[in-house]
Amino acid sequence: MRLGKKQVLTVVKKVDFGVYLGNDEERVLLPKKQVPAGIEPGDPVEVFLYKDSDDRLIATTNEPKVEIGELAVLEVADTNKFGAFLNWGLEKDLFLPFKQQTAKVMPGDKCLVSLYIDKSERLCATMKVYELLSTDSPYQKDDMVEGIVYDTSDEFGVFVAVDNQYSALIPKKEVYGRMRVGQTVKARVTAVKADGKLDLSVRDKIPMQMDKDAEMIWNRLKEYGGSLSFTDKADPEVIKREFNLSKNAFKRAVGRLLKEGKIEIGENTIKVK
């Protein structure tokens, strides 16, 4: 009998409160409300095995949203001082310990998780899924993809599971704005690494992105009364704080506006013509 997996077991005994499945050596209860109509001893039943609220092995014919060895995006149903509880399609919510969270989660949040069996032989969830992600995606450079953020790193960037299954990274230099764990992102593949992992960018190719950035800066200039109190030579942190752009992207966009004759650049200002 495999905890955390769907399997076909045989009915060995009927009782008032359900049926027992298994064999002479191992038996597990399938509660009465889960028993298919007309079932008899000797019949096969596909069930999922987990632990009930009293930590007893129990069978269910309900469909879990994740099994051992799989990944799934689940919603947080509740939290307490020990961790979170996830809705996974069964009567008893799935426990996600604090130590297995890559970011603090709250009710209503969604997170990518897998199952594991803890030291007490109970099924639990973990958000530490890096090793379970595949590196054989069908995607190529410049393909548009969608995925969920499952972890972040100040050193490396934002880790994304494309299609909830393929390993990908938005490198630190490509991270614009706040990206949080559980967020769904649409991105462009910028590279397929030798090991199959994907590098992503949430920005378009330079020509298209330059047009968008130039339009954004132009609109912001008009909001500021036609003048900006710094130029494209400003400190990168100032530019990032004000426009959420890298210095290079800002310079390209300002250059586009200058070429179009929309602005003029002074010693310390950019002004609308």
GIPEUR-V229663 format. One record per backbone hydrogen bond with DSSP energy under -0.5 kcal/mol. CO is the residue of the C=O (numbers start at 1). NH is the residue of the N-H. E is the energy in kcal/mol with one decimal. If there is no record, write none. Layout:
BEGIN
co:CO nh:NH e:E
co:CO nh:NH e:E
END
This chain:
BEGIN
co:1 nh:3 e:-0.7
co:2 nh:5 e:-1.4
co:4 nh:68 e:-2.4
co:5 nh:49 e:-1.2
co:7 nh:9 e:-0.6
co:7 nh:47 e:-3.0
co:9 nh:45 e:-2.8
co:10 nh:22 e:-2.3
co:11 nh:42 e:-3.2
co:13 nh:20 e:-3.1
co:15 nh:18 e:-1.5
co:17 nh:32 e:-1.9
co:18 nh:15 e:-2.8
co:19 nh:30 e:-3.0
co:20 nh:12 e:-3.1
co:20 nh:13 e:-1.4
co:21 nh:28 e:-2.1
co:26 nh:23 e:-3.0
co:28 nh:21 e:-3.0
co:29 nh:31 e:-0.6
co:29 nh:59 e:-2.5
co:30 nh:19 e:-2.0
co:31 nh:34 e:-2.2
co:31 nh:35 e:-0.7
co:32 nh:35 e:-1.2
co:36 nh:39 e:-1.3
co:40 nh:43 e:-2.2
co:43 nh:11 e:-2.7
co:45 nh:9 e:-2.8
co:45 nh:47 e:-0.6
co:47 nh:7 e:-2.8
co:48 nh:60 e:-1.6
co:49 nh:4 e:-2.9
co:50 nh:58 e:-3.1
co:52 nh:55 e:-2.3
co:56 nh:52 e:-2.5
co:57 nh:29 e:-0.6
co:58 nh:50 e:-2.2
co:59 nh:31 e:-0.6
co:60 nh:48 e:-2.5
co:62 nh:64 e:-0.7
co:67 nh:70 e:-2.3
co:67 nh:115 e:-0.5
co:70 nh:115 e:-0.5
co:72 nh:74 e:-0.7
co:72 nh:113 e:-2.6
co:74 nh:111 e:-2.3
co:75 nh:87 e:-2.5
co:76 nh:108 e:-2.7
co:78 nh:85 e:-3.0
co:80 nh:83 e:-0.7
co:82 nh:98 e:-1.9
co:83 nh:80 e:-2.8
co:84 nh:96 e:-3.4
co:85 nh:77 e:-3.2
co:85 nh:78 e:-1.5
co:86 nh:88 e:-0.7
co:86 nh:94 e:-2.6
co:87 nh:75 e:-0.6
co:88 nh:65 e:-2.3
co:91 nh:93 e:-0.5
co:94 nh:86 e:-3.2
co:95 nh:97 e:-0.5
co:95 nh:125 e:-2.8
co:96 nh:84 e:-2.7
co:97 nh:100 e:-1.3
co:98 nh:101 e:-1.9
co:100 nh:127 e:-3.0
co:106 nh:109 e:-2.4
co:109 nh:76 e:-3.0
co:111 nh:74 e:-2.5
co:111 nh:113 e:-0.5
co:113 nh:72 e:-2.0
co:114 nh:126 e:-2.0
co:115 nh:69 e:-0.5
co:116 nh:118 e:-0.6
co:116 nh:124 e:-2.7
co:118 nh:121 e:-2.1
co:122 nh:118 e:-2.8
co:123 nh:95 e:-0.5
co:124 nh:116 e:-2.2
co:125 nh:97 e:-0.5
co:126 nh:114 e:-1.7
co:127 nh:129 e:-1.6
co:129 nh:132 e:-1.7
co:129 nh:133 e:-0.7
co:130 nh:133 e:-1.1
co:134 nh:167 e:-2.8
co:140 nh:143 e:-2.0
co:143 nh:189 e:-2.8
co:145 nh:187 e:-2.4
co:146 nh:163 e:-2.6
co:147 nh:185 e:-2.6
co:148 nh:161 e:-2.7
co:149 nh:182 e:-3.1
co:151 nh:159 e:-2.4
co:153 nh:157 e:-1.5
co:156 nh:172 e:-1.7
co:157 nh:153 e:-3.1
co:158 nh:170 e:-3.2
co:159 nh:150 e:-2.0
co:159 nh:151 e:-1.2
co:160 nh:162 e:-0.8
co:160 nh:168 e:-1.6
co:161 nh:148 e:-1.7
co:161 nh:164 e:-1.8
co:162 nh:165 e:-2.4
co:162 nh:166 e:-2.8
co:165 nh:134 e:-3.2
co:166 nh:162 e:-2.3
co:167 nh:198 e:-2.2
co:168 nh:160 e:-2.4
co:169 nh:171 e:-0.8
co:169 nh:200 e:-2.7
co:170 nh:158 e:-2.4
co:171 nh:174 e:-2.3
co:172 nh:175 e:-1.4
co:174 nh:176 e:-0.7
co:174 nh:202 e:-0.6
co:177 nh:179 e:-0.6
co:180 nh:183 e:-2.0
co:183 nh:149 e:-2.6
co:185 nh:147 e:-2.2
co:187 nh:145 e:-3.0
co:188 nh:190 e:-0.5
co:188 nh:201 e:-1.9
co:189 nh:142 e:-3.6
co:191 nh:193 e:-0.6
co:191 nh:199 e:-2.7
co:193 nh:196 e:-2.0
co:197 nh:193 e:-2.9
co:198 nh:169 e:-2.3
co:199 nh:190 e:-2.5
co:199 nh:191 e:-1.3
co:200 nh:171 e:-0.5
co:201 nh:188 e:-3.4
co:205 nh:209 e:-2.9
co:206 nh:210 e:-3.0
co:207 nh:211 e:-1.5
co:208 nh:212 e:-1.7
co:209 nh:213 e:-3.0
co:210 nh:214 e:-2.8
co:211 nh:215 e:-2.1
co:212 nh:216 e:-2.2
co:213 nh:217 e:-2.6
co:214 nh:218 e:-2.5
co:215 nh:219 e:-2.4
co:216 nh:220 e:-2.1
co:217 nh:221 e:-2.5
co:218 nh:222 e:-1.8
co:219 nh:223 e:-1.9
co:220 nh:224 e:-1.8
co:221 nh:226 e:-3.1
co:221 nh:227 e:-0.6
co:222 nh:225 e:-1.4
co:226 nh:272 e:-2.6
co:228 nh:270 e:-1.8
co:231 nh:234 e:-1.8
co:235 nh:238 e:-0.8
co:235 nh:239 e:-1.8
co:236 nh:240 e:-2.6
co:237 nh:241 e:-2.5
co:238 nh:242 e:-2.2
co:239 nh:243 e:-3.0
co:239 nh:244 e:-0.6
co:239 nh:245 e:-0.6
co:240 nh:244 e:-1.7
co:246 nh:250 e:-2.3
co:247 nh:251 e:-2.5
co:248 nh:252 e:-2.2
co:249 nh:253 e:-2.2
co:250 nh:254 e:-2.8
co:251 nh:255 e:-2.4
co:252 nh:256 e:-1.8
co:253 nh:257 e:-2.0
co:254 nh:258 e:-2.5
co:255 nh:259 e:-2.4
co:256 nh:260 e:-1.8
co:257 nh:262 e:-2.4
co:257 nh:263 e:-0.7
co:258 nh:261 e:-1.3
co:262 nh:273 e:-2.5
co:264 nh:266 e:-0.6
co:264 nh:271 e:-2.7
co:269 nh:266 e:-2.9
co:270 nh:228 e:-2.6
co:271 nh:264 e:-2.4
END
